[in-house]
Amino acid sequence: MSSGSKVSTLAPFRIRDYRFQWPADLATSWAFEMETLILGWYVLVQTESVLMLTLFASLQYIGTLVAPMFGVLGDRIGHKRMLCCMRAAYTVLASSLMIFAFTDVLSPVHVFVVAALMGIVRPSDQVMRYALIGAIMPQDRLTGALGVARTTMDSARVVGALAGAGLVASLGMGPAYAVIASLYAASLILTLQIGAAAKKTAADLSATTPWRDVKDGLAYVWSRGHLLAAMMLACLVNMTAFPLLMGLMPYVAREIHGTDQTGLGYLVASFAAGALGGSLLMTRLGAKLRPARTMIIFCAIWYLGIIVFARMPTHASACMVLVFTGCVQSIAMVSMSSMILRSTGAEFRGRVMGIRMLAIYSLPIGLLAAGQLISLIGYPNTATLYCVIGLTCTALIALRWRAHLWRREALSNAR
């Protein structure tokens, strides 16, 4: 490894605020992944219903409908302040479940209620993270910083999956949730240390109303072809790709491969390990790639990887395919985020990223539809159907906005 590569990878950490934001985001992401895995398995075991599992997974994304408003509030009062409020809410909710578990009164009803409350806030966490990175990071380090930022989520899926399964198996639900609540609290403390540079992202918008700000953000996206195409593609992958590899993974582990909670952890960790590798590749190669082209190509490869994964006969072979699939998924998503942030004005970053998160609303729709289809045609056929639809629509998006996404001189392909 050359010294130049090391400097390129670690360059974002020369910014003081990023040195606090990255570990804060890491703690939050680890807690998210541990919580999702633990509660998903709990719901599946307690209810014995894949529909209840998909409902639980869907509740975590109901806040996507209000994500643009969170973006507006971030633009108005500061993204740091919004993150602090959100992470304080996570700490309170996780502590509530911890108390229920320690007092032996925890039930699926409690889990669904907390999942719904978390789901209102949680989808906007990434909005605030990326908007804050866009504000504190120089343009020449932005793609690398986004790649490093993605490692917080990808490493969380490795560590969170394995640690979450291991903690519940060895210590029980109560101690496991004590760890989760502690991670949220640590994240809040670190976020509070972000300094004045982050506060500069709050614009003086007192002359307008929040609803007008949302409308202006939508008009901004609609008038720029590359942003509109990115939103359409984000909506597509959240409906047809992510449900197959996220919310339904407990079903795949238990019903397809006949494994237990530890086996589920290995599946999730395999996908995350590949995604982590993709994120690290983007910290070094991202500045050399054309974002829009990379986004389209790797989304298509991602769908092909899911088709292969759904047909794997053994748990071990499925894990191997998931490593590859996670890698190409990460490259596609980092390219999309880089393209959006680099081509969006500073005064619109929160709103545009909020609209980007609005696309996640298609994920619970895809999850609920998949739950119905799996009961009719099985998981492998459902996955193949979803991926064929995804590949077809990706090609249509690339053709419809080819002038914005494929030309070398297009703004979306600037390096």
C-alpha positions as CSV (number, residue, x, y, z in Angstrom):
1,M,0.0,0.0,0.0
2,S,1.5,3.3,-1.0
3,S,1.6,6.4,1.2
4,G,-0.5,8.2,-1.3
5,S,-3.3,5.7,-0.9
6,K,-3.1,6.1,2.9
7,V,-3.3,9.9,2.7
8,S,-6.3,9.6,0.3
9,T,-8.2,7.3,2.5
10,L,-7.6,9.2,5.8
11,A,-7.7,12.7,4.3
12,P,-11.3,13.4,5.6
13,F,-10.1,13.0,9.2
14,R,-7.9,16.1,8.9
15,I,-11.2,18.0,9.4
16,R,-11.8,18.3,13.1
17,D,-15.6,18.1,12.9
18,Y,-15.4,14.9,10.8
19,R,-13.3,13.3,13.5
20,F,-16.2,13.6,15.9
21,Q,-19.0,12.9,13.3
22,W,-17.5,9.6,12.0
23,P,-17.4,7.8,15.4
24,A,-20.8,9.3,16.3
25,D,-22.3,7.9,13.1
26,L,-20.5,4.6,13.7
27,A,-22.0,4.1,17.1
28,T,-25.5,5.0,15.8
29,S,-25.1,2.6,12.9
30,W,-23.9,-0.3,15.1
31,A,-26.9,0.3,17.4
32,F,-29.3,0.4,14.4
33,E,-28.0,-2.9,13.0
34,M,-28.0,-4.7,16.4
35,E,-31.5,-3.5,17.1
36,T,-32.9,-4.5,13.7
37,L,-31.4,-8.0,13.8
38,I,-32.4,-8.7,17.5
39,L,-36.0,-7.4,17.1
40,G,-36.5,-9.0,13.7
41,W,-35.6,-12.4,15.0
42,Y,-37.7,-11.8,18.1
43,V,-40.8,-10.9,16.0
44,L,-40.3,-13.9,13.7
45,V,-40.0,-16.4,16.6
46,Q,-42.8,-14.9,18.7
47,T,-45.3,-14.6,15.9
48,E,-44.2,-17.4,13.5
49,S,-45.3,-15.1,10.6
50,V,-43.4,-13.7,7.7
51,L,-46.1,-11.1,7.3
52,M,-45.5,-9.9,10.8
53,L,-41.8,-9.8,10.0
54,T,-42.3,-7.7,6.9
55,L,-44.7,-5.4,8.9
56,F,-42.0,-4.9,11.6
57,A,-39.4,-4.1,8.9
58,S,-41.8,-1.7,7.2
59,L,-42.5,0.3,10.3
60,Q,-38.9,1.3,10.5
61,Y,-39.3,3.4,7.3
62,I,-42.6,5.2,7.9
63,G,-40.7,8.4,8.6
64,T,-39.6,8.6,5.0
65,L,-42.8,10.5,4.3
66,V,-41.6,13.3,6.5
67,A,-37.9,13.1,5.6
68,P,-38.1,16.2,3.4
69,M,-39.4,18.2,6.4
70,F,-36.5,16.9,8.5
71,G,-34.2,18.2,5.8
72,V,-35.9,21.6,5.9
73,L,-35.6,21.8,9.6
74,G,-31.9,20.9,9.3
75,D,-31.4,23.7,6.8
76,R,-33.2,26.1,9.2
77,I,-31.8,25.3,12.6
78,G,-28.6,23.4,11.7
79,H,-27.9,19.8,10.9
80,K,-25.9,19.2,14.1
81,R,-28.8,20.3,16.3
82,M,-31.2,18.1,14.4
83,L,-28.9,15.1,14.8
84,C,-28.6,15.7,18.5
85,C,-32.4,15.7,18.9
86,M,-32.8,12.6,16.9
87,R,-30.1,10.7,18.7
88,A,-31.5,11.7,22.1
89,A,-34.8,10.1,20.9
90,Y,-33.1,6.9,20.0
91,T,-31.5,6.7,23.4
92,V,-34.8,7.1,25.2
93,L,-36.6,4.5,23.1
94,A,-33.9,1.9,23.4
95,S,-33.8,2.5,27.1
96,S,-37.5,1.8,27.3
97,L,-37.1,-1.6,25.5
98,M,-34.2,-2.4,27.8
99,I,-36.4,-1.8,30.9
100,F,-39.2,-3.9,29.4
101,A,-36.8,-6.7,28.8
102,F,-35.2,-6.6,32.2
103,T,-38.6,-6.6,33.9
104,D,-39.8,-9.6,31.7
105,V,-42.8,-7.7,30.3
106,L,-41.5,-7.3,26.7
107,S,-44.0,-8.4,24.1
108,P,-44.4,-8.0,20.3
109,V,-46.8,-5.1,21.0
110,H,-44.0,-3.2,22.7
111,V,-41.6,-3.9,19.8
112,F,-44.1,-2.7,17.2
113,V,-44.8,0.5,19.1
114,V,-41.2,1.3,19.5
115,A,-40.4,0.4,15.9
116,A,-43.1,2.8,14.7
117,L,-41.8,5.6,16.9
118,M,-38.2,4.9,15.8
119,G,-39.4,4.7,12.2
120,I,-40.6,8.3,12.3
121,V,-37.1,9.6,13.0
122,R,-34.6,7.0,11.9
123,P,-34.8,7.3,8.1
124,S,-33.8,11.0,8.4
125,D,-30.6,10.2,10.2
126,Q,-28.8,9.6,6.9
127,V,-30.2,12.9,5.6
128,M,-28.6,14.8,8.4
129,R,-25.3,12.8,8.2
130,Y,-24.8,13.4,4.5
131,A,-25.9,17.1,4.6
132,L,-23.5,17.7,7.4
133,I,-20.6,16.0,5.5
134,G,-21.4,18.1,2.5
135,A,-21.2,21.2,4.6
136,I,-18.0,20.5,6.5
137,M,-16.0,18.7,3.8
138,P,-14.1,20.4,0.9
139,Q,-15.2,19.4,-2.5
140,D,-12.0,17.6,-3.4
141,R,-12.4,15.3,-0.4
142,L,-16.2,14.8,-0.6
143,T,-16.3,11.5,-2.5
144,G,-13.6,10.0,-0.2
145,A,-15.4,11.3,2.9
146,L,-18.7,9.7,1.7
147,G,-16.9,6.4,1.1
148,V,-15.4,6.5,4.6
149,A,-18.9,7.5,6.0
150,R,-20.4,4.5,4.4
151,T,-18.0,2.3,6.3
152,T,-19.9,3.2,9.5
153,M,-23.0,1.5,8.1
154,D,-21.2,-1.4,6.4
155,S,-19.0,-2.2,9.4
156,A,-22.1,-2.0,11.6
157,R,-23.8,-4.7,9.5
158,V,-20.8,-6.9,10.2
159,V,-20.2,-6.1,13.8
160,G,-23.9,-5.5,14.6
161,A,-25.0,-8.7,13.0
162,L,-22.5,-10.9,14.8
163,A,-22.5,-9.0,18.1
164,G,-26.3,-8.7,18.2
165,A,-26.8,-12.4,17.7
166,G,-24.0,-13.3,20.2
167,L,-25.2,-10.9,22.9
168,V,-28.8,-12.2,22.9
169,A,-27.6,-15.8,22.8
170,S,-25.2,-15.4,25.7
171,L,-26.6,-12.7,27.8
172,G,-30.3,-12.3,27.0
173,M,-32.4,-9.5,25.6
174,G,-32.0,-7.1,28.6
175,P,-28.2,-6.9,28.6
176,A,-28.2,-6.7,24.8
177,Y,-30.4,-3.7,24.9
178,A,-28.2,-2.1,27.6
179,V,-25.4,-2.2,25.0
180,I,-27.6,-0.7,22.3
181,A,-28.8,2.2,24.6
182,S,-25.2,2.8,25.6
183,L,-24.2,3.1,21.9
184,Y,-27.0,5.6,21.2
185,A,-25.9,7.7,24.3
186,A,-22.3,7.7,23.1
187,S,-23.3,8.8,19.7
188,L,-25.3,11.7,21.2
189,I,-22.3,12.8,23.3
190,L,-19.9,12.7,20.3
191,T,-22.4,14.6,18.1
192,L,-22.5,17.4,20.7
193,Q,-18.8,17.9,20.2
194,I,-19.1,18.9,16.5
195,G,-18.1,22.6,16.5
196,A,-18.9,25.8,14.7
197,A,-18.2,24.6,11.2
198,A,-21.3,22.4,11.3
199,K,-23.5,25.2,12.5
200,K,-22.7,27.2,9.3
201,T,-25.0,24.9,7.4
202,A,-28.1,26.5,9.0
203,A,-29.4,29.1,6.5
204,D,-31.4,32.1,7.5
205,L,-34.8,31.1,6.0
206,S,-37.0,33.1,8.3
207,A,-38.8,34.8,5.4
208,T,-40.2,31.5,4.1
209,T,-42.4,28.8,5.5
210,P,-41.3,25.1,5.8
211,W,-43.9,24.0,3.3
212,R,-42.6,26.5,0.8
213,D,-39.1,25.2,1.4
214,V,-40.2,21.6,0.6
215,K,-41.9,22.9,-2.5
216,D,-38.8,24.7,-3.6
217,G,-36.7,21.6,-3.0
218,L,-39.0,19.4,-5.1
219,A,-38.9,22.0,-7.9
220,Y,-35.1,22.0,-7.7
221,V,-34.9,18.3,-8.2
222,W,-37.6,18.2,-10.9
223,S,-35.7,20.8,-13.0
224,R,-32.5,18.9,-13.0
225,G,-32.6,15.7,-14.9
226,H,-29.7,13.9,-13.2
227,L,-31.2,14.5,-9.8
228,L,-34.7,13.4,-10.9
229,A,-33.2,10.2,-12.4
230,A,-31.3,9.5,-9.2
231,M,-34.5,9.8,-7.2
232,M,-36.3,7.4,-9.5
233,L,-33.5,4.9,-9.3
234,A,-33.3,5.2,-5.5
235,C,-37.1,4.5,-5.4
236,L,-36.6,1.5,-7.6
237,V,-33.8,-0.2,-5.7
238,N,-35.6,0.4,-2.4
239,M,-38.7,-1.3,-3.7
240,T,-37.1,-4.2,-5.6
241,A,-33.6,-4.8,-4.2
242,F,-33.2,-3.8,-0.6
243,P,-36.3,-5.8,0.7
244,L,-34.7,-9.0,-0.5
245,L,-31.5,-8.5,1.4
246,M,-32.6,-6.6,4.5
247,G,-36.1,-7.1,5.9
248,L,-36.4,-10.6,4.7
249,M,-33.0,-12.0,5.7
250,P,-34.4,-13.6,8.9
251,Y,-36.9,-15.5,6.7
252,V,-34.1,-16.6,4.3
253,A,-31.9,-17.8,7.2
254,R,-34.6,-19.8,8.9
255,E,-36.8,-21.1,6.1
256,I,-34.5,-21.3,3.1
257,H,-31.2,-22.4,4.7
258,G,-32.6,-23.9,8.0
259,T,-30.1,-22.0,10.2
260,D,-30.5,-20.2,13.5
261,Q,-29.8,-16.7,14.8
262,T,-26.1,-17.2,14.4
263,G,-26.5,-18.3,10.8
264,L,-28.6,-15.1,10.2
265,G,-25.7,-13.1,11.6
266,Y,-23.3,-14.7,9.1
267,L,-25.6,-13.9,6.2
268,V,-26.0,-10.2,7.2
269,A,-22.3,-9.9,8.0
270,S,-21.3,-11.4,4.6
271,F,-23.3,-8.8,2.8
272,A,-22.0,-6.1,5.1
273,A,-18.4,-7.2,4.6
274,G,-18.7,-6.9,0.9
275,A,-20.3,-3.5,1.3
276,L,-17.5,-2.4,3.5
277,G,-15.0,-3.5,0.9
278,G,-16.9,-1.5,-1.7
279,S,-16.9,1.6,0.5
280,L,-13.2,1.3,1.0
281,L,-12.6,1.0,-2.7
282,M,-14.6,4.2,-3.2
283,T,-12.4,6.1,-0.8
284,R,-9.5,5.4,-3.1
285,L,-11.0,5.1,-6.6
286,G,-14.2,7.2,-6.3
287,A,-12.5,10.4,-7.5
288,K,-11.5,8.6,-10.8
289,L,-15.0,7.3,-11.6
290,R,-17.8,9.0,-13.3
291,P,-20.6,8.9,-10.7
292,A,-23.7,8.6,-12.8
293,R,-22.3,5.9,-15.1
294,T,-21.0,4.0,-12.1
295,M,-24.3,4.2,-10.4
296,I,-26.2,2.8,-13.4
297,I,-23.7,0.0,-14.2
298,F,-23.4,-1.2,-10.6
299,C,-27.1,-1.1,-9.9
300,A,-27.5,-3.6,-12.8
301,I,-24.8,-5.8,-11.5
302,W,-26.4,-5.7,-8.1
303,Y,-29.6,-7.1,-9.4
304,L,-27.8,-10.0,-11.1
305,G,-26.0,-10.8,-7.9
306,I,-29.4,-11.0,-6.0
307,I,-30.7,-13.5,-8.6
308,V,-27.7,-15.7,-8.0
309,F,-28.0,-15.4,-4.2
310,A,-31.7,-16.4,-4.3
311,R,-30.7,-19.7,-6.1
312,M,-27.8,-20.7,-3.9
313,P,-28.4,-24.2,-2.4
314,T,-26.3,-23.9,0.7
315,H,-25.8,-21.4,3.5
316,A,-22.0,-21.1,2.8
317,S,-22.5,-20.4,-0.9
318,A,-25.1,-17.8,-0.2
319,C,-22.7,-16.0,2.1
320,M,-20.1,-16.0,-0.6
321,V,-22.5,-14.4,-3.1
322,L,-23.6,-11.9,-0.6
323,V,-20.0,-10.6,-0.2
324,F,-19.9,-9.8,-3.9
325,T,-23.5,-8.4,-3.9
326,G,-22.7,-6.1,-1.0
327,C,-19.6,-4.8,-2.7
328,V,-21.4,-3.7,-5.9
329,Q,-24.3,-2.3,-3.9
330,S,-22.0,0.0,-1.9
331,I,-20.3,1.3,-5.0
332,A,-23.6,2.1,-6.6
333,M,-25.0,3.9,-3.6
334,V,-21.8,5.9,-2.8
335,S,-21.7,7.0,-6.4
336,M,-25.4,8.1,-6.2
337,S,-24.8,10.1,-3.0
338,S,-21.6,11.7,-4.3
339,M,-23.4,12.8,-7.5
340,I,-26.3,14.3,-5.6
341,L,-24.2,16.2,-3.0
342,R,-21.6,17.5,-5.5
343,S,-24.2,18.9,-7.9
344,T,-26.5,20.4,-5.2
345,G,-26.2,24.0,-3.9
346,A,-25.4,24.3,-0.2
347,E,-28.7,26.0,0.6
348,F,-30.6,23.0,-0.8
349,R,-28.6,20.1,0.5
350,G,-30.8,19.2,3.5
351,R,-34.0,19.4,1.4
352,V,-32.6,17.4,-1.5
353,M,-31.2,14.7,0.7
354,G,-34.6,14.6,2.5
355,I,-36.3,14.0,-0.9
356,R,-33.7,11.3,-1.5
357,M,-34.8,9.6,1.7
358,L,-38.4,9.9,0.6
359,A,-37.5,7.3,-2.0
360,I,-37.1,4.8,0.8
361,Y,-40.9,4.8,1.3
362,S,-41.0,2.3,-1.6
363,L,-39.1,-0.2,0.7
364,P,-42.0,-1.0,3.0
365,I,-44.2,-1.3,-0.1
366,G,-41.8,-3.8,-1.6
367,L,-41.5,-5.6,1.7
368,L,-45.2,-6.1,2.2
369,A,-45.7,-7.1,-1.5
370,A,-42.8,-9.6,-1.1
371,G,-44.4,-11.1,2.0
372,Q,-47.5,-11.9,0.0
373,L,-45.6,-13.2,-3.1
374,I,-43.4,-15.5,-1.0
375,S,-46.4,-17.3,0.4
376,L,-47.6,-17.9,-3.2
377,I,-44.5,-18.6,-5.3
378,G,-41.6,-18.8,-2.8
379,Y,-38.6,-16.7,-2.1
380,P,-36.4,-17.6,-5.1
381,N,-39.1,-16.9,-7.6
382,T,-40.1,-13.7,-5.8
383,A,-36.5,-12.5,-5.9
384,T,-36.1,-13.3,-9.6
385,L,-39.3,-11.4,-10.4
386,Y,-38.2,-8.4,-8.4
387,C,-34.8,-8.3,-10.1
388,V,-36.2,-8.7,-13.6
389,I,-38.4,-5.7,-12.9
390,G,-35.5,-3.8,-11.4
391,L,-33.2,-4.5,-14.4
392,T,-35.8,-3.5,-16.9
393,C,-36.6,-0.2,-15.1
394,T,-32.9,0.6,-14.6
395,A,-32.4,0.3,-18.3
396,L,-35.4,2.6,-19.0
397,I,-34.1,5.2,-16.6
398,A,-30.7,5.2,-18.2
399,L,-32.3,5.6,-21.7
400,R,-34.8,8.3,-20.6
401,W,-32.1,10.5,-19.0
402,R,-29.1,9.3,-21.0
403,A,-28.1,12.9,-21.8
404,H,-27.8,13.6,-18.1
405,L,-26.4,10.3,-16.9
406,W,-24.2,8.9,-19.7
407,R,-22.4,11.8,-21.4
408,R,-18.9,12.2,-20.2
409,E,-19.3,16.0,-20.0
410,A,-22.5,15.9,-18.1
411,L,-22.5,17.5,-14.6
412,S,-23.4,14.2,-13.0
413,N,-20.2,12.6,-14.4
414,A,-17.9,15.3,-13.2
415,R,-14.8,13.9,-11.4
